[in-house]
Amino acid sequence: MSTNEADFDIDLSQDQQVWPAFHGGWAVRRSGTKKYFRVYRTKAEALRHATEIARRKGVRLFVHYQHGAVQRWRDFAEGPRARWHQAYKY
């Protein structure tokens, strides 16, 4: 069975992340960038906005803990049946 390089070609450039902002609050940013799209006061506000973006674009959404590790993720390419995946529990 041969493996095709295209099988592993995943575009992460549009995936969204909810990330702790450097000066407080929670930021929404696109994967692969250090620039924040917008910073929110609470994680819930940031998650609501990032979910809208990820759903509209049909991409993955990664939610991080305060210390930066991935908490959970969801792939909106799966459509309306997309479910949350637990990445790591502390």
C-alpha positions in Angstrom: 0.0 0.0 0.0 1.6 3.3 -1.1 1.3 6.5 0.8 0.6 9.7 -1.0 2.0 13.0 0.3 -1.3 14.7 -0.4 -2.9 12.4 2.3 -0.9 14.4 4.9 -1.4 17.8 3.4 -3.5 19.6 6.0 -4.0 23.4 5.8 -3.8 24.8 9.4 -3.7 28.4 8.3 -7.4 29.0 8.8 -7.8 27.2 12.1 -8.9 29.4 15.0 -7.6 29.5 18.5 -8.7 30.9 21.8 -5.5 31.8 23.6 -4.6 33.6 26.8 -3.6 37.2 25.9 -0.3 38.4 27.1 -1.6 41.4 29.0 -4.7 39.7 30.3 -8.0 38.5 28.8 -8.5 36.0 26.1 -7.6 36.4 22.4 -8.9 34.9 19.2 -6.2 34.3 16.6 -5.6 32.2 13.5 -3.2 29.3 13.7 0.3 30.0 12.6 0.2 33.7 13.5 1.2 35.5 16.7 -1.1 38.5 16.0 -4.4 38.5 17.8 -7.6 39.1 15.8 -9.3 40.5 18.9 -8.9 40.3 22.7 -11.9 39.7 25.0 -12.3 40.2 28.8 -13.5 36.6 29.3 -12.8 33.2 27.8 -16.5 32.7 27.2 -16.7 35.8 25.0 -13.6 34.8 23.0 -14.9 31.3 22.6 -18.3 32.5 21.3 -16.6 34.7 18.7 -14.0 32.0 17.6 -16.9 29.5 17.3 -18.7 31.7 14.9 -15.6 32.2 12.7 -14.7 28.5 12.7 -18.2 27.4 11.9 -18.5 29.9 9.0 -15.1 28.8 7.6 -15.5 25.1 8.3 -12.2 24.8 10.2 -10.9 23.5 13.5 -11.1 25.5 16.7 -8.6 25.0 19.5 -9.2 26.2 23.0 -6.2 26.6 25.3 -5.7 26.6 29.1 -4.4 29.7 30.8 -0.8 28.2 30.7 -1.1 27.6 27.0 -1.7 23.9 26.6 -4.6 22.8 24.4 -7.6 22.1 26.5 -10.1 20.9 23.8 -10.7 21.2 20.1 -13.6 20.9 17.6 -13.5 20.3 13.8 -16.3 22.3 12.1 -15.5 20.6 8.8 -17.5 17.6 10.3 -20.6 19.8 9.9 -23.4 20.1 12.4 -22.3 16.9 14.1 -19.0 18.3 15.1 -18.2 17.5 18.7 -15.6 18.7 21.3 -12.5 16.5 21.7 -10.7 16.7 25.0 -7.0 17.3 24.4 -5.5 17.1 27.9 -6.9 17.1 31.4 -5.1 18.6 34.4 
